[in-house]
Amino acid sequence: MNISTTYMGLELKNPLIVSSSRLTGDLKTVNQCLEAGASAIVLKSLFEEQIRMVAESKLWDGKDTDIYFWFPEAKEEVMGLAFEANLDNYLEFVKRVKSESDVPVISSINCVTDEGWPKFAAAIEEAGADALELNIAIFPFNASQDCKKIEDMHVDIVREVKKHVKIPVSVKLGYYFTNLCVLANRLVDSGADGLVLFNRYFRPDINIENLEVITDNYLSSPVESLVPMRWIALMTGNGLEADLVATTGVHDTRGVIKQILVGARAVQLCTTLYLNGIEVIRTIEQGLKRWMEDHGYESLDDFRGKSLERQTTDASFERVQYMKRDYE
Ligand SMILES: Cc1cc2nc3c(=O)[nH]c(=O)nc-3n(C[C@H](O)[C@H](O)[C@H](O)COP(=O)(O)O)c2cc1C
């Protein structure tokens, strides 16, 4: 039984990648993921904004702020040093994980400045990461912001990063776009080797007793995996020339199989590790092998994209309205 796959040219022993989260920002839990059989690790994102904030707070912490008030150049200098120190910590972490891991290590970055993206990307490549995931999160909250400009920003980030690194680059996206397939093609044309669909951003909820906003709604449910599944189906069907990986709502063996059936190269797991423990990776792997055996498949390629064959006759992934026969 061969459950290996490739993703952006990386050889993966199985399709189970651990996605970026607190679990992949800590060496102990990273090692637990490796022991449980993860085929690649996406490290916790390096957030440029956070590094800048830490640099700022370090600058003022316990210091006589007047000194910096009168010497703005000194302020910049000290902030620059604190910024570099934090970046260095992250790069040390990349090196450490890489040295302890026998599977590909994918680093993830989220930046807020034009300089940040290529600078961090190059530093991460230098630190030895096998690939880079761009966690681009630009939201269409501003009513005066043109849709095309938002997409252009994504494209420019990919193009700029690709000028600075040789390792494969994927883009982890949300789905707040007008036409995702057009954007996907543009990203691939600008050099993206893979797309990770979709990031699950913070979703504020409300407690109707105290009227406060609930902020701890950070774990997904399996039904959410239907969204990436549909878009992976559509993009595969459209012949998108990039490796597609599913994230959000993939909790178990069934979830993994479904994503491969619509063309995914691999899946990323996060919530299920929090809910069921890191060892669930092994359980999912065994379940996948069992299912393949039961269905007579010897490799993932034997069934990858197989559910799209029906698509040519009933266009199920393109349907948006319910039909009477669906709910009667
Ligand atoms: C605690 C936590 C931290 C996360 N941190 C990051 C991050 O730093 N970068 C990122 O791209 N995604 C991050 N994510 C999103 C996950 O990588 C994943 O895409 C998302 O949770 C959906 O997958 P799931 O349904 O398997 O949880 C985080 C998720 C959680 C729950």
The ligand as a Gaussian input file, in Angstrom:
#p B3LYP/6-31G(d) Opt

LIG

0 1
 C       -4.682000      27.930000      17.876000
 C       -4.548000      28.105000      16.386000
 C       -3.485000      28.848000      15.893000
 C       -3.340000      29.019000      14.508000
 N       -2.286000      29.737000      14.028000
 C       -2.112000      29.854000      12.688000
 C       -0.985000      30.523000      12.158000
 O       -0.107000      31.010000      12.878000
 N       -0.872000      30.609000      10.809000
 C       -1.800000      30.066000       9.958000
 O       -1.636000      30.169000       8.725000
 N       -2.885000      29.407000      10.435000
 C       -3.055000      29.299000      11.767000
 N       -4.136000      28.619000      12.250000
 C       -5.119000      28.058000      11.300000
 C       -4.844000      26.573000      11.073000
 O       -3.588000      26.370000      10.480000
 C       -5.905000      25.949000      10.162000
 O       -5.763000      26.431000       8.849000
 C       -7.315000      26.214000      10.640000
 O       -7.440000      26.002000      12.029000
 C       -8.311000      25.334000       9.909000
 O       -7.987000      23.962000      10.010000
 P       -8.728000      22.982000      11.072000
 O      -10.153000      22.958000      10.706000
 O       -8.045000      21.670000      10.898000
 O       -8.510000      23.585000      12.404000
 C       -4.296000      28.440000      13.620000
 C       -5.353000      27.688000      14.149000
 C       -5.492000      27.510000      15.504000
 C       -6.638000      26.694000      16.028000

